[in-house]
Amino acid sequence: MEKLITRKEAAKILGISIATLDEARNNGLISYIQYVPNGCVYFTSVALQEYIAKSTHRAKPVEKRETYRNVRSGKA
């Protein structure tokens, strides 16, 4: 059986607050384990990895200009 991770440990691993973790859990963004209603909540490392994958966005490429230099108009 995989080691279960507490809310506090999961928040620390992800680098977010417990409130943000709870919000993600309530919005269905992260899977969790809860043995009894209103009981302790646990996470698995797989659930944390899936959450990170869902939250990771690819950078959009920047359009290249012909030159990096700004050409001044005016006096010659």
Sequence and secondary structure as in RCSB ss.txt:
>XXXX:A:sequence
MEKLITRKEAAKILGISIATLDEARNNGLISYIQYVPNGCVYFTSVALQEYIAKSTHRAKPVEKRETYRNVRSGK
A
>XXXX:A:secstr
    EEHHHHHHHHTS HHHHHHHHHTTSS  B SSTTS  EE HHHHHHHHHHH          S SS    S 
 
